[in-house]
Amino acid sequence: MLPAAVRMRSSDEFRATARGVRAGRPCLVVHASTVAPSDQQPTTSPDANIRVGFVVSKSVGGAAVRNRVKRRLRHAAAEHLPDTPSGTRVVVRALPAAANASWPTLRDELAGAWRSAMRRVGDR
């Protein structure tokens, strides 16, 4: 499961991340950006300077569907934290197709979009 300390909650962080790179798939879009080392919080935990947020709008479905999609995305995102550089901010935006996607499909699409976004963030 994704640690609570890693989750993004501030609208300012969401907005700042949206100005970074973007990698899309049929069920979701991954936005990623990096934070300058001077803006990072000093910590001993390797994951502490990585922040992940999720956007699942009403177009995806009702509350139960949106919560199921968010739970699945949080679980899948936790698998990618060890490979994510420190100081990276990631926002995962679910598209309406995510409501009907199977767990393996959603996990694979997130993995592909995450890798693509990390590659592009590293190029900047």
Backbone as a ProteinNet text record, in pm:
[ID]
protein_1_A
[PRIMARY]
MLPAAVRMRSSDEFRATARGVRAGRPCLVVHASTVAPSDQQPTTSPDANIRVGFVVSKSVGGAAVRNRVKRRLRHAAAEHLPDTPSGTRVVVRALPAAANASWPTLRDELAGAWRSAMRRVGDR
[TERTIARY]
84.5	0	88.7	39.5	112.7	116.1	234.4	242	172.2	107	33	125.5	250.6	344.4	380.2	360.7	396.1	281.7	160.9	44.7	39.9	5.3	-6.7	-149.2	-161.3	-294.5	-314.6	-210	-218.3	-249.5	-345.3	-380.6	-263.9	-178.4	-60.7	35.4	51.2	137.7	79.5	-51.4	-116.4	-95.1	-115.4	-98.6	45	140.1	281.4	321.2	267.6	300.3	242.2	126.5	61.3	143.5	234.3	319.4	440.3	454.6	567.3	538.2	593.4	574	446.9	399.1	274.9	291.8	237.6	237.9	98.4	34.4	-103.6	-119.6	-224	-267.9	-420	-485	-631.2	-709.1	-658.2	-731.1	-682.8	-564.1	-509.8	-403.1	-371.1	-264.4	-176.2	-44.2	50.8	123.2	114.7	187.6	302.4	421.9	535.9	622.5	682.6	777.8	876.5	984.4	1083.7	1087	1133	1147.4	1296.3	1336	1476.6	1525.2	1649	1699.3	1689.4	1699.2	1690	1548.8	1446.4	1307.6	1263.8	1348.8	1313	1329.4	1250.3	1258.1	1370.8	1458.8	1562.9	1501	1537.5	1479.6	1571.9	1550.3	1629.8	1559.8	1429.9	1353.5	1370.3	1403.4	1422.8	1294.6	1177.4	1051.3	992.3	1049.2	985.4	979.5	1072.8	1071.3	999.5	934.4	850.1	706.8	630.5	490.1	404.8	294	204.1	61.6	-9	-148	-235.5	-364.1	-458.5	-576.6	-621	-738	-833.5	-949.2	-1051.3	-1181.9	-1221	-1338.1	-1468.5	-1579.2	-1711.3	-1740	-1664.8	-1685.7	-1644.5	-1564.5	-1523.5	-1639.8	-1722.7	-1837.3	-1882	-1967.5	-2018.2	-1910	-1944.9	-1847.5	-1782.1	-1859.3	-1802.5	-1702.3	-1732.7	-1642.8	-1516.2	-1532.5	-1415.6	-1323.7	-1381.3	-1298.5	-1226.3	-1292.8	-1227.8	-1110.2	-1129.9	-1023.1	-906.6	-935.8	-829.3	-752	-821.5	-753	-659.3	-707.8	-625.2	-503.6	-524.1	-412.7	-310.1	-357.1	-264.3	-179.2	-242.6	-170.4	-66.8	-105.9	-13.9	99.3	70.7	173.7	278.9	239.4	334.6	446.2	417.1	517.3	627.9	601.1	696.8	780.2	752.4	826.9	976.8	1020.1	1165.1	1240.4	1174.4	1240.5	1224.8	1159.6	1132.1	1238.4	1298.7	1402.8	1348	1431.2	1392.5	1362.2	1263.6	1225.7	1126.3	1069.7	974.3	832	750.2	607.2	531.4	434.5	357.6	209.5	132.1	-13.6	-68.8	-153.5	-217.8	-363.1	-402.8	-540.3	-610.7	-716.1	-791.9	-888.7	-900.7	-995.3	-1118.6	-1230.4	-1353	-1335.1	-1243.2	-1220.6	-1166.7	-1111.5	-1056.6	-1165.6	-1288.6	-1398.8	-1423.4	-1406	-1434.7	-1309.4	-1192.4	-1067.1	-1044.8	-991.5	-957.6	-832.9	-809.1	-692.6	-562.1	-540.5	-414.2	-396.7	-505.7	-497.7	-459.3	-524.9	-497.2	-353.4	-309.1	-171.9	-69.6	-93.4	0.4	4.1	-112.2	-115.1	-44.3	-63.4	6.9	157.1	198.5	341.6	403.4	336.9	390.2	395.5	289.1	285.4	386.3	399.6	494.3	636.9	673.6	808.9	833.8	736.4	750.4	768.5	689.6	699.3	834.8	883.1	1012.4	1125.4	1115.7	1217.6	1219.7	1101.4	1092.9	1132.5	1101.9	1143.7	1295.6	1355.6	1501	1571	1504.9	1562.4	1563.8	1480.1	1470.2	1582.7
-118.2	0	124	230.1	356.3	424.4	454.9	519.7	655.9	689.4	815.4	936.2	925	1037.4	1070.6	977.7	997	1061.7	1052.4	1102.4	1254.3	1303.1	1445.8	1489.3	1601.1	1650.2	1797.6	1872.1	2015.6	2046.3	2134.9	2171.2	2241	2310	2373.6	2269.5	2158.1	2050.7	1988.1	1968.5	1912.8	2005	2134.4	2231.2	2234.9	2235.5	2239.3	2114.3	2000.2	1875.2	1872.6	1932.5	1932.4	2008.1	2093.9	2168.1	2087.2	1965.9	1879.9	1800.2	1680.9	1593.8	1511.6	1458.8	1381.9	1256.5	1145.5	1019.6	959.9	936.8	889.7	747.2	685.6	552.9	559	457.5	463.6	480.9	431	438.3	548.6	603.6	700.7	787.8	896	986.2	1007.3	1001.1	1024.6	1155.4	1248.2	1374.9	1363.5	1410.3	1402.8	1527.1	1566.3	1676.4	1652.9	1728.4	1717	1845.9	1833.6	1947.6	1971.9	2097.8	2131.1	2075.5	2026	1969.3	2066.5	2195.5	2292.9	2301.2	2262.1	2265.8	2136.4	2034.4	1906.7	1913.6	1835.8	1828	1732.8	1770.9	1676.7	1560.5	1440.6	1322.1	1203.4	1101.5	979.7	875	889.3	793.4	821.1	719.1	742.6	783.1	740.2	771.3	905	968.5	1086.5	1204.6	1216.2	1328	1293.7	1181.3	1143.2	1166.5	1234.5	1261.1	1211.8	1144.8	1089.2	1132.7	1182.7	1222.7	1155.8	1150.1	1083	1174.2	1176.5	1253.4	1155.8	1136.7	1048.4	1126.8	1180.7	1268.1	1189.7	1261.8	1198.9	1137	1177.1	1117.1	969.9	927.9	787.7	701.7	755.9	679.9	732	656.5	692.6	678.3	711.9	711.8	575.9	469.7	336.2	301	335.1	307	391.1	519.2	607.5	559.6	519.5	471.4	341.6	252.7	128.6	159.1	250.7	288.4	350.1	439.4	501	397.1	302	196.8	116.6	80.7	3.8	84.3	212	295.8	316.5	336.5	352.2	226.3	111.8	-14.1	-31	-2	-16.5	85.8	207.5	311.6	276.2	208.9	172.1	82.8	4.1	-83.9	-6.4	118.6	196.1	293.1	307.2	401.1	372.7	246	221.9	266.7	269.3	306.5	454.4	530.3	670.4	756.6	849.5	935.1	1025	1052.4	1141.3	1280	1345.8	1478.8	1478.9	1363.7	1352.9	1366.9	1440.4	1454.6	1388.4	1302.9	1229.8	1245.9	1278.5	1281.9	1183	1093	993.8	1035.9	1064.2	1104.8	989.9	939	828.6	882.8	812.8	846.7	757.7	792.1	712	563.3	528.8	388.1	308.5	375.2	306.5	236.6	285	226.1	81.2	48.6	-86.4	-169.3	-112.7	-183.6	-289.8	-402.3	-507.1	-464.5	-528.7	-496.4	-513.9	-625	-638	-528.5	-490.3	-385.2	-252.8	-217.2	-91	-88.2	-198.3	-206.8	-193.9	-261.7	-256.5	-118.6	-55.2	79.3	179.5	167.3	256.8	233	107.7	76.7	137.3	123.4	178	329.7	392.9	538.8	592.2	524.4	568.1	564.1	451	438.5	546.3	570.2	672	810	842.5	973.8	989.3	884.5	893.4	913	846.1	863.8	1008.1	1065.2	1202.3	1304.9	1279.7	1371.4	1369.8	1252.9	1242.3	1313.1	1327.2	1395.2	1547.3	1598.6	1744.7	1799.4
0	0	0	-55.9	-65.1	71.8	124.8	255.5	255	364.4	373.5	357.8	403.3	394.4	250.1	160	19.9	-58.5	-6.6	-80.7	-86.9	-202.3	-227.1	-194	-121.3	-85.2	-118.2	-136.1	-158.7	-305.1	-327.3	-464.2	-533.8	-458.4	-517.5	-574.1	-502.9	-552.6	-678.7	-680.8	-799.6	-919.5	-899.5	-1009.1	-1059.2	-967.7	-1006.6	-1085	-1046	-1114.4	-1255.2	-1273.7	-1404.8	-1508.6	-1465.1	-1558.8	-1604.1	-1554.4	-1591.9	-1717.8	-1724.7	-1841.1	-1823.4	-1934.5	-1932.6	-2017	-1966.5	-2041.1	-2029.9	-2142.1	-2140.8	-2189.9	-2140.9	-2181.9	-2192.3	-2246.5	-2262	-2131.9	-2019.6	-1892.6	-1799.2	-1824.9	-1730.8	-1794.8	-1724.8	-1765.6	-1643.5	-1664.1	-1555.3	-1583.8	-1488.7	-1494.2	-1395.6	-1433	-1342.3	-1355.6	-1245.1	-1244.3	-1131.1	-1133.6	-1027.5	-947.9	-826.2	-736.5	-719.3	-717.1	-697.6	-564.3	-558.2	-432.3	-314.6	-340.1	-230.6	-172.9	-252.1	-207	-138.3	-140.3	-79.7	71	139.6	285	322.6	417.7	460.1	536.5	498.2	560.8	543.1	622.8	610.5	526.4	506.8	428.5	279.7	198.2	55.4	-16.9	33.6	-32.7	10.8	110.9	170	74.7	-16.7	-110.5	-240	-244.2	-357.8	-314	-397.6	-365.7	-481.1	-449	-549.9	-517.9	-620.1	-603.4	-708.1	-679.4	-768.7	-795.1	-920.5	-959.8	-1028.2	-966.8	-1023.6	-1020.1	-1135.2	-1140.3	-1149.4	-1139.2	-1145.3	-1281.9	-1383.9	-1515.8	-1517	-1418.8	-1409.6	-1361.9	-1273	-1222.6	-1088.2	-1024.4	-893.1	-786.5	-663.5	-554.2	-534.4	-540.2	-518.7	-628.1	-751	-863.9	-851.5	-820.5	-807	-695.7	-583.2	-472.8	-508	-580.7	-623	-715.9	-810.1	-902.5	-825.1	-729.3	-649.3	-568.3	-507.2	-430.8	-520.8	-637.6	-730.6	-774.8	-805.6	-850.4	-738.7	-615.1	-502.6	-485.4	-495.4	-479.9	-591.8	-713.6	-827	-819.2	-773.9	-764.8	-660.9	-554.5	-449.6	-503.8	-605.3	-664.9	-735.3	-774.4	-853.5	-770.9	-642.6	-558.8	-553	-541.3	-534.3	-659.6	-774.3	-899.5	-933	-845.8	-871.5	-805.4	-882	-823.9	-713	-615	-505.9	-561.5	-505.2	-550.4	-664.7	-695.1	-805.4	-752.6	-824.6	-795	-909.3	-875.4	-976.5	-947.1	-1051.2	-1040.4	-1141.6	-1094.1	-1180.7	-1196.2	-1321.1	-1348.8	-1420.6	-1358.1	-1416.8	-1521.8	-1631.2	-1736.9	-1723.2	-1786.1	-1771.8	-1803.1	-1891.3	-1925	-1806.3	-1706.9	-1589.5	-1508.7	-1518.2	-1441.5	-1480.5	-1606.9	-1655.9	-1680	-1650	-1674.9	-1568.1	-1609.8	-1513.8	-1436.8	-1323.3	-1241.4	-1319.3	-1392.1	-1466	-1571.7	-1637.6	-1738.7	-1675	-1566.9	-1499	-1447.5	-1388.3	-1336.5	-1448.8	-1561.4	-1673	-1737.3	-1749.6	-1808.6	-1717.5	-1587.6	-1496.3	-1504.1	-1510.4	-1518.3	-1643.8	-1757.2	-1881.6	-1881.5	-1833.3	-1829.6	-1728	-1614.6	-1510.9	-1564.3	-1629.3	-1686.1	-1790.5	-1876.5	-1980.4	-1919.3	-1819.3	-1754.8	-1685.1	-1618.1	-1548.4	-1647.8	-1763.6	-1867.2	-1915.6	-1937.5	-1988.6	-1883.9	-1757.4	-1650.5	-1640.6	-1654.7	-1648	-1761.9	-1876.3	-1991.5	-1976.2	-1887	-1870.9	-1789.1
[MASK]
++++++++++++++++++++++++++++++++++++++++++++++++++++++++++++++++++++++++++++++++++++++++++++++++++++++++++++++++++++++++++++

